[in-house]
Amino acid sequence: MNITSRNLKLVIGATYLIALFAVLYFVFSFIDVKDLTNYEFIRAYKESIFQYKNNNLFLLTIVFFIFTIIWILLLGFAGPILLFAGFVYGKWFGILIVLSATTIGATLLYILAGLFFRDLIKEKLEHRFSNLKSFFKKNEFFYFLMYRFVGGGGVPYGIQNVLPVLFDISVKNYFLGTLIGSAPLMFVSVALGSGIESFIDKNEELSIFAVITSSDIYLPILAFLIVIVLAFIFRKFIFKKN
């Protein structure tokens, strides 16, 4: 690696970290974490969000879509984004927005990681996941689809998005595999966010009994557990025995 290439990567890496911390600072400047455990605050905040959404649906959607792409590009967690999408937009419109945005963000991250951080990724991760290379060589799209379906085998979402750099997957297969394979787990998470909104709308006070008996809550959680079990089965029989 020549000096110019190394300096370019350092600049890009530094810019990436600055952008990441800037986004996190911006988010937590407006949200006090302790308020997220206050049910009355959440109910009041919900009304404000929905009033704004009703008056500015297009603008809010565009901003959320772009923010999601940037958030994923900066190795952000998918969970909060999925819950927010379901909470604000409902499960069907929510999954449409968030699945397309996370797929675009993950694909852009994959491209950038392959261009500028391939050596670093191989140095840090190749020894841990070298056993998967043979599977991806057999049928790149199918095994990447299964990789997405099983949630990357428990790998954190940000690492899950850059790990395929080790396997030199085509951008087309990465995009389609992410779009299709991520849908089941993402949908149940978005549905849970929608269920939480519905629960808050119906219940003025929070009670454990109301939570565990609400179909808006326990059905998405049950669906999530079913998908996790199916993902475990796929991982066991496809990645271990094939």
CYANA upper distance limits for C-alpha pairs under 8 A (distance plus 0.5 A):
  1 MET  CA      5 SER  CA      6.94
  1 MET  CA      6 ARG  CA      7.04
  2 ASN  CA      6 ARG  CA      6.77
  3 ILE  CA      7 ASN  CA      6.57
  4 THR  CA      8 LEU  CA      6.68
  5 SER  CA      9 LYS  CA      6.83
  6 ARG  CA     10 LEU  CA      6.76
  7 ASN  CA     11 VAL  CA      6.68
  8 LEU  CA     12 ILE  CA      6.69
  9 LYS  CA     13 GLY  CA      6.39
  9 LYS  CA    116 PHE  CA      6.51
  9 LYS  CA    117 PHE  CA      8.00
 10 LEU  CA     14 ALA  CA      6.50
 11 VAL  CA     15 THR  CA      6.56
 12 ILE  CA     16 TYR  CA      6.52
 13 GLY  CA     17 LEU  CA      6.80
 14 ALA  CA     18 ILE  CA      6.66
 15 THR  CA     19 ALA  CA      6.59
 16 TYR  CA     20 LEU  CA      6.65
 16 TYR  CA     74 LEU  CA      7.64
 17 LEU  CA     21 PHE  CA      6.71
 18 ILE  CA     22 ALA  CA      6.53
 19 ALA  CA     23 VAL  CA      6.69
 19 ALA  CA     74 LEU  CA      8.24
 20 LEU  CA     24 LEU  CA      6.82
 20 LEU  CA     74 LEU  CA      6.24
 21 PHE  CA     25 TYR  CA      6.47
 22 ALA  CA     26 PHE  CA      6.60
 23 VAL  CA     27 VAL  CA      6.68
 23 VAL  CA     71 TRP  CA      8.50
 24 LEU  CA     28 PHE  CA      6.66
 25 TYR  CA     29 SER  CA      6.35
 26 PHE  CA     30 PHE  CA      7.44
 27 VAL  CA     31 ILE  CA      7.04
 28 PHE  CA     32 ASP  CA      7.03
 28 PHE  CA     33 VAL  CA      8.22
 31 ILE  CA     35 ASP  CA      8.00
 32 ASP  CA     36 LEU  CA      7.67
 33 VAL  CA     37 THR  CA      8.13
 34 LYS  CA     38 ASN  CA      7.64
 35 ASP  CA     41 PHE  CA      6.92
 35 ASP  CA     42 ILE  CA      8.09
 36 LEU  CA     41 PHE  CA      7.98
 36 LEU  CA     42 ILE  CA      7.15
 37 THR  CA     42 ILE  CA      8.45
 38 ASN  CA     42 ILE  CA      6.81
 39 TYR  CA     43 ARG  CA      6.74
 39 TYR  CA    205 GLU  CA      8.08
 39 TYR  CA    206 LEU  CA      7.31
 40 GLU  CA     44 ALA  CA      6.71
 41 PHE  CA     45 TYR  CA      6.43
 42 ILE  CA     46 LYS  CA      6.43
 43 ARG  CA     47 GLU  CA      7.05
 43 ARG  CA    200 ILE  CA      7.07
 43 ARG  CA    201 ASP  CA      8.38
 44 ALA  CA     48 SER  CA      7.09
 45 TYR  CA     49 ILE  CA      6.70
 46 LYS  CA     50 PHE  CA      6.64
 47 GLU  CA     51 GLN  CA      6.53
 48 SER  CA     52 TYR  CA      6.70
 49 ILE  CA     53 LYS  CA      6.54
 49 ILE  CA     88 VAL  CA      8.16
 50 PHE  CA     54 ASN  CA      6.51
 50 PHE  CA     88 VAL  CA      7.57
 51 GLN  CA     55 ASN  CA      6.92
 52 TYR  CA     56 ASN  CA      6.33
 52 TYR  CA     57 LEU  CA      8.14
 53 LYS  CA     57 LEU  CA      5.25
 53 LYS  CA     60 LEU  CA      6.94
 56 ASN  CA     60 LEU  CA      6.48
 57 LEU  CA     61 THR  CA      6.54
 58 PHE  CA     62 ILE  CA      6.72
 59 LEU  CA     63 VAL  CA      6.63
 60 LEU  CA     64 PHE  CA      6.47
 61 THR  CA     65 PHE  CA      6.42
 62 ILE  CA     66 ILE  CA      6.67
 63 VAL  CA     67 PHE  CA      6.44
 64 PHE  CA     68 THR  CA      6.47
 65 PHE  CA     69 ILE  CA      6.95
 65 PHE  CA     97 ILE  CA      7.22
 65 PHE  CA     98 VAL  CA      7.62
 65 PHE  CA    101 ALA  CA      6.28
 66 ILE  CA     70 ILE  CA      6.81
 66 ILE  CA    101 ALA  CA      7.92
 67 PHE  CA     71 TRP  CA      6.39
 68 THR  CA     72 ILE  CA      6.60
 68 THR  CA     81 ILE  CA      7.55
 68 THR  CA     98 VAL  CA      7.82
 68 THR  CA    101 ALA  CA      6.50
 68 THR  CA    102 THR  CA      6.90
 68 THR  CA    105 GLY  CA      7.83
 69 ILE  CA     73 LEU  CA      6.56
 69 ILE  CA    101 ALA  CA      5.85
 69 ILE  CA    102 THR  CA      6.34
 69 ILE  CA    104 ILE  CA      6.93
 69 ILE  CA    105 GLY  CA      4.72
 69 ILE  CA    106 ALA  CA      8.23
 70 ILE  CA     74 LEU  CA      6.64
 70 ILE  CA    105 GLY  CA      7.00
 71 TRP  CA     75 LEU  CA      7.15
 71 TRP  CA     76 GLY  CA      5.62
 71 TRP  CA     77 PHE  CA      8.44
 71 TRP  CA    105 GLY  CA      8.21
 72 ILE  CA     76 GLY  CA      5.43
 72 ILE  CA     77 PHE  CA      7.66
 72 ILE  CA     78 ALA  CA      7.76
 72 ILE  CA    102 THR  CA      6.78
 72 ILE  CA    105 GLY  CA      5.75
 72 ILE  CA    106 ALA  CA      6.60
 72 ILE  CA    109 LEU  CA      8.15
 72 ILE  CA    158 GLY  CA      7.72
 73 LEU  CA    105 GLY  CA      5.65
 73 LEU  CA    106 ALA  CA      6.75
 73 LEU  CA    108 LEU  CA      7.29
 73 LEU  CA    109 LEU  CA      5.60
 74 LEU  CA    109 LEU  CA      8.38
 75 LEU  CA    157 TYR  CA      8.04
 75 LEU  CA    158 GLY  CA      4.88
 75 LEU  CA    159 ILE  CA      8.00
 76 GLY  CA    157 TYR  CA      8.27
 76 GLY  CA    158 GLY  CA      6.76
 77 PHE  CA     81 ILE  CA      8.13
 77 PHE  CA    156 PRO  CA      8.38
 77 PHE  CA    157 TYR  CA      6.69
 77 PHE  CA    158 GLY  CA      7.22
 78 ALA  CA     82 LEU  CA      6.70
 78 ALA  CA    102 THR  CA      8.42
 78 ALA  CA    157 TYR  CA      7.23
 79 GLY  CA     83 LEU  CA      6.80
 79 GLY  CA    189 SER  CA      7.85
 80 PRO  CA     84 PHE  CA      6.56
 81 ILE  CA     85 ALA  CA      6.63
 81 ILE  CA     98 VAL  CA      7.98
 82 LEU  CA     86 GLY  CA      6.86
 82 LEU  CA     94 GLY  CA      8.38
 82 LEU  CA     95 ILE  CA      8.27
 82 LEU  CA     98 VAL  CA      7.13
 82 LEU  CA    186 MET  CA      7.23
 82 LEU  CA    189 SER  CA      6.45
 82 LEU  CA    190 VAL  CA      5.51
 82 LEU  CA    193 GLY  CA      7.66
 83 LEU  CA     87 PHE  CA      6.47
 83 LEU  CA    189 SER  CA      6.59
 83 LEU  CA    190 VAL  CA      5.71
 83 LEU  CA    191 ALA  CA      8.33
 83 LEU  CA    192 LEU  CA      7.19
 83 LEU  CA    193 GLY  CA      4.62
 83 LEU  CA    194 SER  CA      7.91
 84 PHE  CA     88 VAL  CA      6.55
 84 PHE  CA    190 VAL  CA      8.13
 84 PHE  CA    193 GLY  CA      6.73
 85 ALA  CA     89 TYR  CA      6.09
 85 ALA  CA     90 GLY  CA      7.49
 85 ALA  CA     91 LYS  CA      8.19
 85 ALA  CA     94 GLY  CA      5.26
 85 ALA  CA     95 ILE  CA      7.65
 85 ALA  CA     97 ILE  CA      8.16
 85 ALA  CA     98 VAL  CA      7.07
 85 ALA  CA    190 VAL  CA      6.76
 85 ALA  CA    193 GLY  CA      7.56
 85 ALA  CA    194 SER  CA      8.41
 86 GLY  CA     90 GLY  CA      5.01
 86 GLY  CA     91 LYS  CA      5.46
 86 GLY  CA     94 GLY  CA      5.58
 86 GLY  CA     95 ILE  CA      7.73
 86 GLY  CA    189 SER  CA      8.23
 86 GLY  CA    190 VAL  CA      4.80
 86 GLY  CA    191 ALA  CA      6.30
 86 GLY  CA    192 LEU  CA      7.46
 86 GLY  CA    193 GLY  CA      4.86
 86 GLY  CA    194 SER  CA      4.75
 86 GLY  CA    195 GLY  CA      8.33
 86 GLY  CA    197 GLU  CA      8.50
 87 PHE  CA    190 VAL  CA      8.03
 87 PHE  CA    193 GLY  CA      4.99
 87 PHE  CA    194 SER  CA      4.91
 87 PHE  CA    195 GLY  CA      7.89
 87 PHE  CA    196 ILE  CA      7.15
 87 PHE  CA    197 GLU  CA      5.61
 88 VAL  CA     94 GLY  CA      8.06
 88 VAL  CA    194 SER  CA      7.82
 88 VAL  CA    197 GLU  CA      8.11
 89 TYR  CA     93 PHE  CA      6.27
 89 TYR  CA     94 GLY  CA      5.36
 89 TYR  CA    194 SER  CA      8.10
 90 GLY  CA     94 GLY  CA      5.84
 90 GLY  CA    190 VAL  CA      8.08
 90 GLY  CA    191 ALA  CA      7.74
 90 GLY  CA    193 GLY  CA      8.24
 90 GLY  CA    194 SER  CA      5.48
 91 LYS  CA     95 ILE  CA      6.35
 91 LYS  CA    187 PHE  CA      7.67
 91 LYS  CA    190 VAL  CA      5.99
 91 LYS  CA    191 ALA  CA      5.32
 91 LYS  CA    193 GLY  CA      8.23
 91 LYS  CA    194 SER  CA      6.22
 92 TRP  CA     96 LEU  CA      6.90
 93 PHE  CA     97 ILE  CA      6.83
 94 GLY  CA     98 VAL  CA      6.56
 94 GLY  CA    190 VAL  CA      7.11
 95 ILE  CA     99 LEU  CA      6.01
 95 ILE  CA    186 MET  CA      7.74
 95 ILE  CA    187 PHE  CA      6.44
 95 ILE  CA    190 VAL  CA      6.75
 96 LEU  CA    100 SER  CA      6.76
 97 ILE  CA    101 ALA  CA      6.67
 98 VAL  CA    102 THR  CA      6.38
 99 LEU  CA    103 THR  CA      6.51
 99 LEU  CA    179 LEU  CA      7.19
 99 LEU  CA    182 SER  CA      8.23
 99 LEU  CA    183 ALA  CA      7.33
 99 LEU  CA    186 MET  CA      7.82
100 SER  CA    104 ILE  CA      6.75
100 SER  CA    179 LEU  CA      7.50
101 ALA  CA    105 GLY  CA      6.60
102 THR  CA    106 ALA  CA      6.36
103 THR  CA    107 THR  CA      6.54
103 THR  CA    175 PHE  CA      6.97
103 THR  CA    178 THR  CA      6.48
103 THR  CA    179 LEU  CA      6.21
104 ILE  CA    108 LEU  CA      6.66
104 ILE  CA    175 PHE  CA      8.00
105 GLY  CA    109 LEU  CA      6.65
106 ALA  CA    110 TYR  CA      6.58
106 ALA  CA    161 ASN  CA      6.25
107 THR  CA    111 ILE  CA      6.73
107 THR  CA    161 ASN  CA      8.31
107 THR  CA    171 VAL  CA      7.69
107 THR  CA    174 TYR  CA      7.36
107 THR  CA    175 PHE  CA      6.45
108 LEU  CA    112 LEU  CA      6.70
109 LEU  CA    113 ALA  CA      6.40
109 LEU  CA    161 ASN  CA      7.65
109 LEU  CA    162 VAL  CA      7.43
110 TYR  CA    114 GLY  CA      6.56
110 TYR  CA    161 ASN  CA      6.82
110 TYR  CA    162 VAL  CA      5.79
110 TYR  CA    164 PRO  CA      8.19
110 TYR  CA    165 VAL  CA      7.38
111 ILE  CA    115 LEU  CA      6.75
111 ILE  CA    171 VAL  CA      7.99
112 LEU  CA    116 PHE  CA      6.53
112 LEU  CA    117 PHE  CA      8.04
113 ALA  CA    117 PHE  CA      5.34
113 ALA  CA    118 ARG  CA      6.57
113 ALA  CA    162 VAL  CA      6.89
113 ALA  CA    165 VAL  CA      7.75
114 GLY  CA    118 ARG  CA      5.42
114 GLY  CA    165 VAL  CA      6.24
117 PHE  CA    121 ILE  CA      6.61
118 ARG  CA    122 LYS  CA      6.66
118 ARG  CA    165 VAL  CA      7.18
118 ARG  CA    166 LEU  CA      8.25
119 ASP  CA    123 GLU  CA      6.57
120 LEU  CA    124 LYS  CA      6.68
121 ILE  CA    125 LEU  CA      6.20
121 ILE  CA    126 GLU  CA      7.69
121 ILE  CA    162 VAL  CA      8.36
121 ILE  CA    163 LEU  CA      7.92
121 ILE  CA    165 VAL  CA      8.08
121 ILE  CA    166 LEU  CA      7.96
122 LYS  CA    126 GLU  CA      5.21
122 LYS  CA    127 HIS  CA      8.38
122 LYS  CA    166 LEU  CA      6.80
123 GLU  CA    127 HIS  CA      8.29
125 LEU  CA    129 PHE  CA      7.02
125 LEU  CA    163 LEU  CA      8.05
126 GLU  CA    130 SER  CA      5.93
126 GLU  CA    166 LEU  CA      7.11
129 PHE  CA    133 LYS  CA      8.10
132 LEU  CA    136 PHE  CA      7.16
132 LEU  CA    239 PHE  CA      7.94
133 LYS  CA    137 LYS  CA      6.83
133 LYS  CA    166 LEU  CA      8.34
133 LYS  CA    167 PHE  CA      6.50
134 SER  CA    138 LYS  CA      7.10
135 PHE  CA    139 ASN  CA      7.48
135 PHE  CA    140 GLU  CA      8.14
135 PHE  CA    143 TYR  CA      7.13
135 PHE  CA    239 PHE  CA      7.68
135 PHE  CA    242 ASN  CA      8.32
136 PHE  CA    140 GLU  CA      5.00
136 PHE  CA    141 PHE  CA      8.22
136 PHE  CA    143 TYR  CA      6.24
136 PHE  CA    144 PHE  CA      7.47
136 PHE  CA    167 PHE  CA      7.33
139 ASN  CA    143 TYR  CA      6.65
140 GLU  CA    144 PHE  CA      6.56
140 GLU  CA    169 ILE  CA      7.27
140 GLU  CA    173 ASN  CA      8.00
141 PHE  CA    145 LEU  CA      6.49
141 PHE  CA    173 ASN  CA      5.95
141 PHE  CA    174 TYR  CA      8.11
141 PHE  CA    177 GLY  CA      6.97
142 PHE  CA    146 MET  CA      6.81
142 PHE  CA    177 GLY  CA      8.36
143 TYR  CA    147 TYR  CA      6.47
144 PHE  CA    148 ARG  CA      6.70
144 PHE  CA    173 ASN  CA      8.36
144 PHE  CA    174 TYR  CA      7.84
144 PHE  CA    177 GLY  CA      6.55
145 LEU  CA    149 PHE  CA      6.68
145 LEU  CA    177 GLY  CA      5.08
145 LEU  CA    178 THR  CA      7.38
145 LEU  CA    180 ILE  CA      7.67
145 LEU  CA    181 GLY  CA      5.46
146 MET  CA    150 VAL  CA      6.63
146 MET  CA    181 GLY  CA      7.10
146 MET  CA    234 PHE  CA      7.86
146 MET  CA    235 ARG  CA      8.31
147 TYR  CA    151 GLY  CA      6.96
147 TYR  CA    152 GLY  CA      5.63
147 TYR  CA    153 GLY  CA      7.50
147 TYR  CA    181 GLY  CA      8.18
147 TYR  CA    235 ARG  CA      8.44
148 ARG  CA    152 GLY  CA      6.03
148 ARG  CA    177 GLY  CA      7.46
148 ARG  CA    178 THR  CA      6.66
148 ARG  CA    181 GLY  CA      5.34
148 ARG  CA    182 SER  CA      5.92
149 PHE  CA    181 GLY  CA      5.11
149 PHE  CA    182 SER  CA      6.16
149 PHE  CA    183 ALA  CA      8.40
149 PHE  CA    184 PRO  CA      7.74
149 PHE  CA    185 LEU  CA      7.86
149 PHE  CA    231 ALA  CA      6.91
150 VAL  CA    154 GLY  CA      8.17
150 VAL  CA    228 ILE  CA      7.81
150 VAL  CA    230 LEU  CA      8.49
150 VAL  CA    231 ALA  CA      4.84
150 VAL  CA    232 PHE  CA      7.23
150 VAL  CA    234 PHE  CA      7.61
150 VAL  CA    235 ARG  CA      7.03
151 GLY  CA    155 VAL  CA      7.70
151 GLY  CA    157 TYR  CA      8.38
151 GLY  CA    160 GLN  CA      8.48
151 GLY  CA    182 SER  CA      7.87
151 GLY  CA    185 LEU  CA      8.16
151 GLY  CA    231 ALA  CA      8.06
152 GLY  CA    156 PRO  CA      8.27
152 GLY  CA    157 TYR  CA      8.18
152 GLY  CA    160 GLN  CA      6.18
153 GLY  CA    235 ARG  CA      7.60
155 VAL  CA    159 ILE  CA      7.05
155 VAL  CA    160 GLN  CA      6.18
156 PRO  CA    160 GLN  CA      6.40
157 TYR  CA    161 ASN  CA      6.77
158 GLY  CA    162 VAL  CA      7.42
159 ILE  CA    163 LEU  CA      6.36
160 GLN  CA    164 PRO  CA      8.05
163 LEU  CA    167 PHE  CA      8.45
164 PRO  CA    168 ASP  CA      7.03
164 PRO  CA    169 ILE  CA      6.87
165 VAL  CA    169 ILE  CA      7.37
169 ILE  CA    173 ASN  CA      7.20
169 ILE  CA    174 TYR  CA      6.85
170 SER  CA    174 TYR  CA      6.62
171 VAL  CA    175 PHE  CA      6.55
172 LYS  CA    176 LEU  CA      6.73
173 ASN  CA    177 GLY  CA      6.13
174 TYR  CA    178 THR  CA      6.45
175 PHE  CA    179 LEU  CA      6.61
176 LEU  CA    180 ILE  CA      6.57
177 GLY  CA    181 GLY  CA      5.91
177 GLY  CA    182 SER  CA      8.25
178 THR  CA    182 SER  CA      5.94
179 LEU  CA    183 ALA  CA      6.98
182 SER  CA    186 MET  CA      6.59
183 ALA  CA    187 PHE  CA      6.27
184 PRO  CA    188 VAL  CA      7.09
184 PRO  CA    227 VAL  CA      7.78
185 LEU  CA    189 SER  CA      6.95
185 LEU  CA    224 PHE  CA      7.19
185 LEU  CA    227 VAL  CA      7.19
186 MET  CA    190 VAL  CA      6.62
187 PHE  CA    191 ALA  CA      6.49
188 VAL  CA    192 LEU  CA      6.62
188 VAL  CA    220 PRO  CA      5.95
188 VAL  CA    221 ILE  CA      7.97
188 VAL  CA    223 ALA  CA      6.91
188 VAL  CA    224 PHE  CA      6.21
189 SER  CA    193 GLY  CA      6.93
189 SER  CA    220 PRO  CA      7.68
189 SER  CA    224 PHE  CA      7.83
190 VAL  CA    194 SER  CA      6.80
191 ALA  CA    195 GLY  CA      6.56
191 ALA  CA    220 PRO  CA      6.44
192 LEU  CA    196 ILE  CA      6.65
192 LEU  CA    216 ASP  CA      7.74
192 LEU  CA    217 ILE  CA      6.66
192 LEU  CA    220 PRO  CA      5.68
192 LEU  CA    221 ILE  CA      7.45
193 GLY  CA    197 GLU  CA      6.94
194 SER  CA    198 SER  CA      6.79
194 SER  CA    216 ASP  CA      8.24
195 GLY  CA    199 PHE  CA      6.54
195 GLY  CA    216 ASP  CA      4.72
195 GLY  CA    217 ILE  CA      5.85
195 GLY  CA    220 PRO  CA      8.18
196 ILE  CA    200 ILE  CA      6.66
196 ILE  CA    216 ASP  CA      7.42
196 ILE  CA    217 ILE  CA      6.95
197 GLU  CA    201 ASP  CA      6.65
198 SER  CA    202 LYS  CA      6.81
198 SER  CA    216 ASP  CA      7.34
199 PHE  CA    203 ASN  CA      6.52
199 PHE  CA    211 VAL  CA      8.29
199 PHE  CA    214 SER  CA      7.83
199 PHE  CA    216 ASP  CA      7.15
199 PHE  CA    217 ILE  CA      8.08
200 ILE  CA    204 GLU  CA      7.38
206 LEU  CA    210 ALA  CA      7.85
206 LEU  CA    211 VAL  CA      8.25
207 SER  CA    211 VAL  CA      6.89
208 ILE  CA    212 ILE  CA      6.78
209 PHE  CA    213 THR  CA      6.60
210 ALA  CA    214 SER  CA      6.48
211 VAL  CA    217 ILE  CA      7.19
211 VAL  CA    218 TYR  CA      8.45
212 ILE  CA    217 ILE  CA      7.66
212 ILE  CA    218 TYR  CA      6.89
213 THR  CA    217 ILE  CA      8.47
213 THR  CA    218 TYR  CA      7.73
214 SER  CA    218 TYR  CA      6.77
215 SER  CA    219 LEU  CA      5.87
216 ASP  CA    220 PRO  CA      7.57
217 ILE  CA    221 ILE  CA      7.04
218 TYR  CA    222 LEU  CA      6.43
219 LEU  CA    223 ALA  CA      6.58
220 PRO  CA    224 PHE  CA      6.50
221 ILE  CA    225 LEU  CA      6.76
222 LEU  CA    226 ILE  CA      6.77
223 ALA  CA    227 VAL  CA      6.73
224 PHE  CA    228 ILE  CA      6.68
225 LEU  CA    229 VAL  CA      6.71
226 ILE  CA    230 LEU  CA      6.72
227 VAL  CA    231 ALA  CA      6.44
228 ILE  CA    232 PHE  CA      6.64
229 VAL  CA    233 ILE  CA      6.81
230 LEU  CA    234 PHE  CA      6.68
231 ALA  CA    235 ARG  CA      6.58
232 PHE  CA    236 LYS  CA      6.59
233 ILE  CA    237 PHE  CA      6.67
234 PHE  CA    238 ILE  CA      6.07
234 PHE  CA    239 PHE  CA      8.08
235 ARG  CA    239 PHE  CA      5.82
235 ARG  CA    240 LYS  CA      7.51
236 LYS  CA    240 LYS  CA      5.87
236 LYS  CA    241 LYS  CA      7.70
237 PHE  CA    241 LYS  CA      5.80
237 PHE  CA    242 ASN  CA      7.42
238 ILE  CA    242 ASN  CA      5.81
